[in-house]
């Protein structure tokens, strides 16, 4: 277990997503009912595996964003319920697949599904959820929303493969890293936020603004996640601190520490990340190097930058409770680092 590093403290209360949860509570109850009904199958293992992860306490942030941006766009129908459920199924399928690829033991503080049912079941149930997601998209009947979410599924897969290709490669640049997280994380945030105004048939600039909000929020979210892997706690992450290090993932804190370090320090990163030769004390040393070169603070500073762009994207919408709650989500995602 590595050292838990405290980030710089901030005065005042930390941001909360309570406002957006409250505003979407009624719709979210419908989404949850839809999720439960769509995980049903005569094949007993499918609902067991799916519900193990779906009911494990995730914040459901992505479907909440779909519901909230639909409200922001004054959408009056019911299609956003199925699209929000589709977004959650896409996210859950990605997590099931990721845990197999990464050989992860933990997910959201519980044993990963693959530890209980095996890799094959995890992959296949993920495929089942993707299939259900696309069925619901078709049922909604919006060709444009179907295009957005199906394109997102392709981009997410590309991002995951790009991350696989970049794993253990200490030559990865900051631009390389940002391209990966745009694909594997931010694209689903962007799509989740775009489909609401699309259903509401809002002007293209409003659709683009919501997409930009989601994209920049997603980048900020992943930057904070990657910082927490070296400076958070297992309770915050829902997985083991240092998992990225043990899996050889090249995230921004490593990119910055590698670039700023001495040749001796770079050789440490090559030994541990490229060659996978990790000794017991190496995670603590990795954290020390990242701290020495201010890589955590600078990663969080970049997250704040993308968070500011997310907030700016909503500037063309009138002030109101939904817009205010969406701005709070940005602060919440970044405040996780404190």
Secondary structure by P-SEA (a helix, b strand, c coil): ccccccccccccccccaaaaaaaaaaaaaaaaaaaaaaacccaaaaaaaaaacccccccaaaaaaaaaaaaaacccccaaaaaaaaaaaaaaaaaaaaaaaaccccccccccccccccaaaaaaaaaaaaaaaaaaaaaaccaaaaaaaaaaaaaaaaaaaaaaaacccccccaaaaaaaaacccaaaaaaaaaaaaaaacccaaaaaaaaaaaaaaaaaaaaaaaaaaccccccccccccccccccccccaaaaaaaaaccaaaaaaaaacccccccccaaaaaaaaaaaaaaaaaaaaaaaaaaaaaaaaaaccccccaaaaaaaaaaaaaaaccc
